[in-house]
Amino acid sequence: MSAWVSQLRKGLTELVVLGALGQGEAYGYQLLQRINRIDGLALTESTVYPLLARLKREQLVSVRAAASPAGPPRRYYTLTAAGRRRFDEMLGQWQTVATAVDHLLKESPDGQKPA
């Protein structure tokens, strides 16, 4: 079961990160906190940081550096217009699949909707 859950989360990681950035600019650790406060969405740094690098290369997020109160400068990530479009497209696909699965699971064994 854990392998299935892992694959499910892996497939949703980009959608979740783009959605979390849709709430506003965030630096990496702040983004992880935003996501991980929601039960069932736990992500790790080793998953999120490479994804953020790819999203930057694909120009789906922009990055700015700002001084940190302690340590090296923080990298703040923001959705670009292309990132917002990607998120909207992914969200639409997710909603279609979620609705279809929900519909399937609510059918009775004979293919009829339950009363």
Secondary structure by P-SEA (a helix, b strand, c coil): caaaaaaaaaaaaaaaaaaaaaaccccaaaaaaaaaccccccccccccaaaaaaaaaaccbbbbbbbcccccbbbbbbbcaaaaaaaaaaaaaaaaaaaaaaaaaaccccccccc
